[in-house]
Amino acid sequence: MLKKKECVAMLLAGGQGSRLYALTNNIAKPAVSFGAKYRIIDFPLSNCINSGIDTVGVLTQYQPLVLNEYIGNGQPWDMDRTFGGVHILSPYEAKQSTSWYKGTANAIYQNIRFMKMYNPEYVLILGGDHIYKMDYDKMLQAHKAANADCTIACMPVPMEEAPRFGILNTNPDGSIYEFEEKPAKPKSNLASMGIYIFTASKLYSYLEADELDPNSSNDFGKNILPNMLNAGEKMMSYTFEGYWKDVGTISSLLEANMDLLGTAPNFEVDDSNHVIHSRSPLAPPAYVEGEVSNSIIATGCEVEGTVINSVIGTDCIIESGAVVKDSVLMGNITVKSGATVNYSIIDEEVVVDEGAVIGACKEEAVKVEGKTSGITVLGRGIKVSKNAVVPAGEIIDKNV
């Protein structure tokens, strides 16, 4: 008898993440560091294994090297399986035709053979750029109980933010009667989280039809979901009650990191009932001799300066006389004596030399208009020279 999996997950991790600017120049958005010892992709991968889903296809395209190496054989997430496990799926040359992934639906379509290899009854579609903890099995049970063709996870958002999302308009029983992609005048505030469960046979048929449509943009939100709704398929909403944040912008990424410092309810990464796993580098315990308040300091750090309200990743050195405040340091960063870092995100392997000033205090920085809402961003591997000044809101990806 053919072995099978009840549910296979497909994780869309190929996006360029252009709104993260210098942070995604050389890596895919899901590989961006988060919360001192994680990467963004740790969250959906950990959610899968915590939900009993051990077969995950990770669809990569843009700058996949760091992501591929990080995922490896899937062992940190208990996904090094002989049947199933985690698989990196990049575009490949096929006999009939070949192309880059043209949209979310086309990316999944190009990997129909991978899904069918496990003969699943259900397929879970996930994005790779959200920070949240969720039990997908509860959503799957709701999908089965309703005998639905597609179930969409959603959550209420403030009405003024609703035009940024795909909005679900639902009946009292939770069934969806209308799906509006980023409506100017939304009728409800139930926002799609970009998490879908499909009955597998339905998904395959709609993906195949979509691929034959020359006018389609090959997108779930714009094409697949409206087509299913128009055809009268049974589509259900599943309301999620918990912490969820799309970290696709500089300000939302900083905000989510700061939420770890206790400002957000329902957001604990070290919950023993729902562990967020990561491929953490081996490092000795942090050595702290300076002043640290309301901050996270990862292993391997040496702190002799002052750290306030900040998230400091693995192997960072904050020398005596240096000050880091309201900032995220992603890892392997040296802030030398007399330097100050304010309201900034600094990518890995950066050196801030003596006396340099990065950003401005939060109260002043938030007044700066621009792409990053006053947050200063330093890209990976750069060096800031002695006494150099990087103003609030600047995005720097070359040595200063």
Secondary structure, 3 states (H helix, E strand, C coil): CCCCCCEEEEEECCCCCHHHHHHHCCCCHHHCEECCCEECCHHHHHHHHHCCCCEEEEECCCCCHHHHHHHCCCHHHCCCCCCCEEEEECCCCCCCCCCCCCCHHHHHHCCHHHHHHCCCCEEEEEECCEEECCCHHHHHHHHHHCCCCEEEEEEECCHHHHHHCEEEEECCCCEEEEEEECCCCCCCCEEEEEEEEEEHHHHHHHHHHHHHCCCCCCCHHHHHHHHHHHCCCCEEEEECCCCEEECCCHHHHHHHHHHHHHHCCCCCCCCCCCCCCCCCCCCCCCEECCEEECCEECCCCEECCEEECCEECCCCEECCCCEEECCEECCCCEECCCCEEECEEECCCCEECCCCEECCCHHHHCCCCCCCCCCEEECCCCEECCCCEECCCCEECCCC
